[in-house]
Amino acid sequence: MDNLDSPTRNSRLNHAAVNQWQLEQVSLRPPLGSHLLLQSISCELMAGDRCALIGATGAGKTLLLRLLNRLIDPSQGSILFQGRDLRQIPIAQLRQTVTLVLPEPRLLGMTVRDAIAYPLAFRNLSSTVIQQRVTDWIDRLQIPSDWLNKTEVQLTLNQRQWIAIARACVCEPAVLLLDEPFGALDGDRRQQLLNILQDSALRQTTIVIGTHHVELVRLWAQRVWCLHQGKLLWQESSDRLDWESVEDSIAQAEADVATEWD
């Protein structure tokens, strides 16, 4: 869609920070299909950036986030993380560094407290440090005490999403990827999430939010990647964007998708 073009779509990045991610001509096609789901995506991201990955439903946001976490691999092109080809990094090592929160989280039958603590068991941390970090993040996210001994079946989708976010944040990872995190959250939780993602404990974390809720990330994001029909239309600094135009364009693209599905 032409109206999704950024007024400065050809500008180059100019960050002094370490180039953490570099994608070069990344494409993805299904195993038995010829149609490209993602097409020739080239972009980069600096360590510590807050990036909004925007686009209508079906634009390819989830696929791109899954590529960054290696739930899937590209059909063509390369993804470099801290200068290394992603496929050369052991999966276990990558997953301790790059954490992905999906929109339909599972707590693996654990209580809320155990689910939050679970990923820390795979890190070289003492039980004292684990308990303290879990307590700290329960407090930061204002998780009610009466949730802590509940299991997944006793929680609403809103609550499960919040616990999944806590489980990711407690790791304080180098990279945090959030796929449509706002969908299951109410208005207060949405704003609380944006505040948490600027918490001092995550100050060094590179954060990418995949969302079509452009109005929620416009004040939070430093970088913006815009996807449409599997193509990266542009990447830009947030302070250089005409956000009203961007919001209108994504809303129209979302409406077009809804019409196609009717």
C-alpha positions as CSV (number, residue, x, y, z in Angstrom):
1,M,0.0,0.0,0.0
2,D,1.5,3.3,-1.1
3,N,0.0,5.2,1.9
4,L,2.2,3.1,4.3
5,D,5.3,4.6,2.8
6,S,7.5,6.5,5.3
7,P,8.3,10.1,4.4
8,T,12.0,9.2,5.1
9,R,12.0,5.5,4.2
10,N,15.4,5.6,2.5
11,S,17.3,7.2,5.4
12,R,20.2,5.1,6.9
13,L,20.6,4.3,10.6
14,N,23.1,6.4,12.5
15,H,23.5,4.9,15.9
16,A,26.7,4.9,18.0
17,A,25.5,1.8,19.9
18,V,26.6,-1.8,19.0
19,N,24.9,-3.2,15.9
20,Q,23.2,-6.2,17.6
21,W,20.9,-7.5,14.8
22,Q,21.5,-7.5,11.1
23,L,19.1,-9.1,8.6
24,E,20.2,-9.4,5.0
25,Q,17.8,-10.3,2.3
26,V,15.8,-12.6,4.6
27,S,13.0,-14.5,2.9
28,L,10.7,-17.3,4.1
29,R,8.6,-19.7,2.2
30,P,6.4,-22.6,3.5
31,P,8.0,-26.1,3.1
32,L,5.5,-27.1,0.4
33,G,4.7,-23.8,-1.2
34,S,6.3,-21.3,-3.6
35,H,4.6,-18.1,-2.2
36,L,7.0,-16.1,-0.1
37,L,5.7,-15.3,3.4
38,L,8.5,-12.9,4.0
39,Q,10.4,-11.3,1.2
40,S,13.9,-9.9,1.0
41,I,13.9,-8.2,4.4
42,S,17.0,-6.2,5.3
43,C,17.2,-4.3,8.5
44,E,19.3,-3.7,11.6
45,L,18.8,-2.9,15.2
46,M,21.2,-1.6,17.9
47,A,21.7,-3.0,21.4
48,G,19.3,-1.5,23.9
49,D,16.9,-0.2,21.3
50,R,13.1,-0.2,21.8
51,C,11.6,-1.2,18.5
52,A,8.0,-1.3,17.4
53,L,7.4,-3.9,14.6
54,I,4.1,-2.6,13.2
55,G,1.7,-3.9,10.5
56,A,-1.8,-5.1,10.1
57,T,-2.8,-8.7,10.9
58,G,-1.1,-11.1,8.5
59,A,1.7,-8.7,7.7
60,G,4.4,-11.1,8.9
61,K,5.2,-9.8,12.3
62,T,4.9,-13.1,14.1
63,L,7.0,-14.9,11.5
64,L,9.8,-12.3,11.8
65,L,9.8,-12.6,15.6
66,R,9.9,-16.3,15.3
67,L,12.9,-16.0,13.0
68,L,14.8,-13.9,15.6
69,N,14.2,-16.6,18.2
70,R,14.9,-19.4,15.8
71,L,11.6,-21.1,16.2
72,I,11.9,-21.2,12.4
73,D,14.8,-20.5,10.0
74,P,14.8,-18.4,6.9
75,S,14.6,-20.0,3.4
76,Q,17.0,-17.4,2.1
77,G,19.3,-14.7,3.5
78,S,21.1,-14.4,6.8
79,I,20.4,-13.2,10.3
80,L,23.4,-12.0,12.3
81,F,23.2,-11.6,16.1
82,Q,26.2,-9.8,17.6
83,G,28.1,-10.5,14.4
84,R,27.4,-14.3,14.4
85,D,25.1,-16.2,12.1
86,L,22.1,-17.1,14.1
87,R,22.2,-20.7,12.8
88,Q,25.7,-21.1,14.3
89,I,24.6,-20.2,17.9
90,P,23.4,-23.2,20.0
91,I,19.7,-23.1,20.5
92,A,19.9,-23.3,24.3
93,Q,22.4,-20.5,24.4
94,L,20.3,-18.3,22.1
95,R,17.1,-18.9,24.0
96,Q,18.7,-17.8,27.2
97,T,19.7,-14.6,25.5
98,V,16.7,-13.9,23.2
99,T,13.3,-14.4,24.9
100,L,10.0,-14.5,23.0
101,V,6.6,-14.0,24.5
102,L,3.8,-15.5,22.3
103,P,0.2,-14.3,22.4
104,E,-1.3,-17.6,23.7
105,P,1.1,-18.5,26.6
106,R,1.2,-21.8,28.5
107,L,2.3,-22.2,32.1
108,L,3.1,-26.0,31.7
109,G,0.8,-27.0,34.5
110,M,2.8,-25.1,37.1
111,T,1.6,-22.6,39.7
112,V,2.1,-19.0,38.9
113,R,5.1,-18.6,41.2
114,D,6.8,-21.7,39.8
115,A,6.1,-20.7,36.2
116,I,7.8,-17.3,36.8
117,A,10.8,-18.9,38.4
118,Y,11.1,-21.8,35.9
119,P,13.4,-20.2,33.3
120,L,15.9,-19.2,36.0
121,A,16.5,-22.9,36.8
122,F,18.5,-23.1,33.6
123,R,20.9,-20.3,34.6
124,N,23.8,-20.5,36.9
125,L,22.0,-18.7,39.8
126,S,21.8,-19.6,43.4
127,S,18.4,-20.4,44.9
128,T,18.6,-17.2,47.0
129,V,19.2,-15.1,43.9
130,I,16.3,-16.8,42.1
131,Q,13.9,-16.3,44.9
132,Q,14.9,-12.6,45.2
133,R,14.5,-11.9,41.5
134,V,11.2,-13.7,41.3
135,T,9.9,-11.6,44.3
136,D,11.3,-8.4,42.7
137,W,9.4,-9.0,39.5
138,I,6.2,-10.1,41.2
139,D,6.4,-6.7,43.0
140,R,7.3,-4.7,39.8
141,L,4.4,-6.3,37.9
142,Q,2.0,-5.9,40.9
143,I,1.0,-9.6,40.6
144,P,-1.7,-10.2,43.4
145,S,-0.7,-12.7,46.0
146,D,-3.8,-14.7,45.5
147,W,-2.6,-15.6,41.9
148,L,0.7,-17.2,43.0
149,N,-0.6,-20.6,43.9
150,K,-3.1,-20.8,41.0
151,T,-2.5,-22.9,37.9
152,E,-3.2,-22.1,34.2
153,V,-6.8,-23.4,34.2
154,Q,-7.6,-21.0,37.1
155,L,-6.4,-17.9,35.2
156,T,-8.1,-15.8,32.6
157,L,-6.3,-15.2,29.3
158,N,-5.5,-11.6,30.6
159,Q,-3.9,-13.1,33.7
160,R,-1.9,-15.8,31.8
161,Q,-0.5,-13.2,29.4
162,W,0.6,-11.1,32.4
163,I,2.4,-14.1,34.0
164,A,4.1,-14.9,30.7
165,I,5.4,-11.4,30.5
166,A,6.7,-11.8,34.1
167,R,8.3,-15.1,33.2
168,A,10.2,-13.3,30.4
169,C,11.1,-10.2,32.4
170,V,12.5,-12.2,35.3
171,C,15.3,-13.5,33.0
172,E,16.3,-9.9,32.3
173,P,17.4,-11.1,28.8
174,A,19.6,-9.3,26.3
175,V,16.7,-9.3,23.9
176,L,13.0,-9.4,24.6
177,L,10.5,-10.1,21.8
178,L,6.8,-9.6,22.4
179,D,4.2,-10.8,19.9
180,E,1.0,-8.8,20.1
181,P,1.3,-8.4,23.9
182,F,-1.6,-5.9,24.1
183,G,-4.4,-8.1,22.7
184,A,-5.3,-9.9,25.9
185,L,-4.6,-7.0,28.3
186,D,-7.0,-4.3,29.4
187,G,-6.2,-0.6,29.2
188,D,-4.5,-0.3,32.6
189,R,-2.3,-3.4,32.1
190,R,-1.3,-2.1,28.6
191,Q,0.0,1.1,30.1
192,Q,1.6,-0.7,33.0
193,L,3.4,-3.0,30.5
194,L,4.9,0.0,28.6
195,N,6.1,1.4,31.9
196,I,7.7,-1.9,32.9
197,L,9.5,-2.1,29.6
198,Q,11.3,1.1,30.5
199,D,12.2,-0.3,34.0
200,S,15.8,0.2,35.1
201,A,16.2,-3.6,35.2
202,L,15.5,-3.8,31.4
203,R,17.5,-0.7,30.5
204,Q,20.1,-2.6,28.6
205,T,17.6,-5.0,27.0
206,T,16.8,-4.7,23.3
207,I,13.0,-4.9,23.1
208,V,10.9,-5.6,20.0
209,I,7.1,-5.4,20.2
210,G,5.1,-6.8,17.3
211,T,1.7,-5.0,17.2
212,H,-1.0,-3.4,15.1
213,H,-1.8,-1.2,18.1
214,V,0.3,1.7,16.8
215,E,-1.3,4.2,19.1
216,L,0.1,2.3,22.1
217,V,3.8,2.3,21.1
218,R,4.3,5.7,19.5
219,L,5.6,7.3,22.7
220,W,7.5,4.1,23.7
221,A,9.4,3.1,20.6
222,Q,12.7,4.5,19.5
223,R,12.8,2.5,16.2
224,V,10.0,1.4,14.0
225,W,9.9,-1.4,11.4
226,C,6.8,-1.4,9.2
227,L,5.7,-4.7,7.6
228,H,3.1,-5.1,4.9
229,Q,2.2,-8.4,3.1
230,G,5.6,-9.9,4.1
231,K,7.7,-7.0,3.0
232,L,9.6,-4.5,5.1
233,L,8.4,-1.2,3.8
234,W,10.6,1.0,5.9
235,Q,12.6,1.3,9.1
236,E,12.9,4.6,10.9
237,S,13.5,6.6,14.1
238,S,10.2,7.2,15.8
239,D,10.9,10.9,16.2
240,R,11.0,11.3,12.5
241,L,7.6,9.8,11.7
242,D,4.3,11.5,11.1
243,W,2.5,9.2,13.6
244,E,-1.0,10.3,12.7
245,S,-0.4,9.2,9.1
246,V,1.2,5.9,10.2
247,E,-1.8,5.2,12.5
248,D,-4.3,5.9,9.8
249,S,-2.4,3.7,7.3
250,I,-2.2,0.7,9.6
251,A,-5.9,1.1,10.6
252,Q,-6.8,1.1,6.9
253,A,-4.6,-1.9,6.3
254,E,-6.3,-3.7,9.2
255,A,-9.7,-2.8,7.8
256,D,-8.7,-4.2,4.4
257,V,-7.7,-7.5,6.1
258,A,-11.0,-7.7,7.9
259,T,-12.9,-7.1,4.7
260,E,-10.9,-9.9,2.9
261,W,-11.9,-12.3,5.7
262,D,-15.6,-11.5,5.7
